[in-house]
Amino acid sequence: MKRKSIIFAILCVLMLVSGCSSQSTDDIYQMMENASSKSNGSESSGQSDMVSDNSPRVYTEDYKECNKNYMPELVQTGETAKVTIGSRNDTLSFTVTDALITDDFSDLRQLISQAAYDNIRNFLLYVETDDYIDEQGNILDSKRGVERKALFVKLSIKNENNSEYTLPIHSLSLYSIKKENSVMKYRRLKGTNDGGPVCANAPDAFTLKSASKITLQPGEEKEEVLIYFEEDKWVQQYTYRYDKDIGKGVYGDLVYGDDISYDNIYFSTSFMYESNNQNKDRGYFEKIKSLIKLDIRQE
């Protein structure tokens, strides 16, 4: 288990230092859930051990109970969540101001300028290696073959540190939260091929290495719109294997649940991976300091 934690930490460091597309982060996120399911009971759990590269493994997904000793702060849209993470006490503030879900990618123009829209559209069509939209603005199915919608989250991000900070946005996940008998349960939405959101407005540059980074000077605040391409149905079970012959993961045998309700979707402010060296009793979700509830408009 210690060896796996070290390997995963190395992967995360490489991702933060070099930058990577959502295609390359897809398998890293799968590794995250594999490791978490074994040690902390995450929302995606493997039911059989992988025998070889071409042997599929069965996964199930469902809501998980949050450890009551590590409940995140719940913040409303329009309120600011100031979050400090890591041994260096890196601090960022997040304020969500709007959220829109749609079947038509061109609705993004409601939240950003035409010039910004043209930049992100060109990036997704001609630079990004994964397929998210077509020329007509239709949103394409996920890698698992599930229909998707685009969820746009408009927010401001402020660097509260005394030094420059580069934010890699991959960890800014979305969760569905519900309470049953006063117990909080959570489930992560599967978006952007499970590799995190895409910057629409103010990334460092519209290149594969920089489109997923936002660099902030000390005290600087930037307005950003993050794009989440979200599967529109819950997947209860599926198989996954990495096919080395074609160089990518293969999904199959999907078992669907209900359509996703967007009434209780929360934005995670966990902007940095924290190792389990100090917090071995906590899973990834239990390390989230604050969740911001999204008031999602539907088109």
C-alpha positions, -999 to +999 in steps of 0.1 A: +000+000+000+029+024+008+044+017-026+011+025-043+009+058-024+044+067-035+037+059-071+005+079-070+023+109-054+049+108-082+021+108-108+005+138-092+038+157-091+045+150-127+010+161-136+013+194-118+049+202-130+045+193-167+008+199-173-013+174-192-044+170-213-075+154-200-066+124-221-035+118-200-053+125-167-081+100-175-061+070-164-045+089-135-081+095-121-089+059-127-058+050-106-069+074-079-103+057-076-087+022-077-064+030-048-091+049-029-116+021-033-092-004-017-081+018+013-110+042+020-141+029+003-146+055-024-176+059-046-161+037-073-150+003-061-134-026-080-150-060-075-123-082-090-085-079-093-069-071-126-051-102-139-034-087-170-034-056-192-063-071-213-084-085-185-114-063-176-121-053-140-156-047-127-164-014-109-195-003-091-205+032-083-229+046-057-232+071-030-209+068+000-213+080+035-191+109+046-171+103+078-189+125+103-156+135+119-146+153+087-176+170+073-168+197+047-182+232+052-212+238+029-211+273+012-238+289-009-235+304-044-223+340-040-205+333-007-167+330-006-149+299+005-113+306+017-093+274+017-059+266+030-042+233+020-008+217+023+023+220+044+031+254+029-004+267+039-013+276+003-045+296+004-070+304-023-105+319-022-134+307-044-167+325-051-192+309-075-215+334-091-234+314-118-239+279-132-256+268-164-262+233-178-271+228-214-271+205-245-258+233-267-222+243-263-228+277-278-248+287-247-214+293-232-216+328-249-240+338-221-211+337-197-180+348-217-172+372-245-174+362-282-136+363-284-132+340-254-158+317-269-139+315-302-107+307-283-121+278-263-141+264-292-110+263-314-090+247-286-116+219-281-120+213-318-085+215-331-060+213-302-075+191-274-069+154-281-102+142-266-135+147-284-160+170-266-180+189-292-185+188-329-185+217-354-222+224-347-217+227-310-233+193-302-219+177-271-204+143-277-207+111-256-182+103-229-154+076-233-178+052-216-204+059-243-227+079-220-246+110-233-233+142-217-243+178-211-221+208-206-221+224-171-206+259-170-195+272-136-186+309-134-165+318-105-137+341-092-105+327-078-082+348-056-046+341-046-043+348-009-006+340-008+024+363-008+039+345-038+028+335-073+006+304-074-003+282-104-036+264-099-040+231-118-078+227-121-080+189-125-090+184-088-119+209-088-145+181-090-183+182-087-203+161-062-239+152-058-247+155-021-277+141-002-287+134+034-304+103+046-313+100+083-290+130+090-261+112+073-243+130+045-237+109+014-217+119-017-210+108-052-186+124-077-200+133-111-181+118-140-171+148-161-147+157-190-138+121-195-131+120-158-101+143-161-115+174-145-129+206-160-117+228-189-108+265-185-130+286-209-119+322-200-085+327-185-061+298-187-024+304-189-026+295-227-048+275-250-022+247-254-023+211-241+001+219-213-013+253-202-050+251-208-056+234-175-036+259-154-044+293-140-014+314-127-022+341-101+001+367-088+001+375-050-033+390-042-046+387-077-082+376-085-093+362-118-128+355-131-130+321-148-156+298-163-150+261-159-165+237-183-176+202-171-188+177-197-210+156-174-225+123-181-263+127-178-271+093-163-257+076-133-237+045-141-241+018-115-216-007-128-191-010-157-160-029-167-126-012-175-093-025-189-063-008-203-056-021-238-018-017-244-023-026-281-044+005-288-029+026-260-061+035-241-087+023-216-117+003-228-151+005-210-179-020-213-209-037-198-225-005-185-254-008-161-274+025-159-292+041-129-314+071-128-310+104-147-288+128-127-306+155-107-289+188-107-306+202-076-279+193-051-246+196-070-216+210-051-183+224-063-152+211-046-126+236-035-099+210-030-073+226-053-043+204-043-037+167-037-029+159-001-010+127+007-022+102+033+010+104+053-006+126+079-043+117+075-044+079+069-080+077+083-094+100+056-103+094+020-101+120-008-135+134-001-129+138+036-100+161+029-122+186+011-124+217+033-154+234+016-181+226-009-200+253-028-236+246-037-244+254-073-276+271-082-278+256-117-298+272-145-310+248-172-313+256-209 
